[in-house]
Amino acid sequence: MHIVIMGCGRVGSSLARGLERRGHTVAVIDINQDSFRRLGPDFQGKTVKGVGFDQDILRRAGIEKADGFAAVSSGDNSNILAARVVRETFEVDNVVARIYDQGRAEVYERLGIPSVATVRWAADQIMRRLLPSGSEPQWKDPSGNVRLIEVQVDPNWVGTKLVTMQRKAHCIIPFLVRFGAGAVPDAETVFQDGDLLYAAVANEQVPEVESVFGNPPADH
């Protein structure tokens, strides 16, 4: 995959290095040339000086062939403007914006632009949204028999009650993260676009849970 990142601060540089370690090509945009020093001497990707909502700058970063875009600069307005330009002008669907204002984050989620609040693990959350495949282990018990995983969920599950999802995947969903905040589901909780879903499973259940949630519901 080719990923374009706007913003080379702590989150952007961490995200760029992490993606490159996973074998993806990366281009980083920042208005400050000195910011690229955070990438380190081993970074093999492309750096482009400029603003990430400038279409010419985006083209230089390879947006026309990009599989994903992350807007992680220090400004909400810049991030959301860049995210909208990338989605609406270059038709890149896989877009994530880092938003500091929680109220704004909820609005942009409703517009179809996933956002990640400014939390300590922002780079990790953004990477998981850019690379939606399988599950990520979050915790496992000392015996190694049981684990908590963050599961990537097919968009066709949106609108489904979590109690139904638990039944179909034969697992327990103890909590989810919505708009950057954790929430314990109840009987009426419905899976929404942008939710991060966590499942408690036995080791042998992982492939089944990944398969069920990674595909549309069987009755879809």
Secondary structure, 3 states (H helix, E strand, C coil): CEEEEECCCHHHHHHHHHHHHCCCEEEEEECCHHHHHHHCCCCCCEEEECCCCCHHHHHHCCHHHCCEEEECCCCHHHHHHHHHHHHHHCCCCCEEEEECCHHHHHHHHHCCCCEEECCCCHHHHHHHHHCCCCEEEEEECCCCCEEEEEECCCHHHCCCEHHHHHHHHCCEEEEEEECCEEECCCCCCECCCCCEEEEEEEHHHHHHHHHHHHCCCCCC
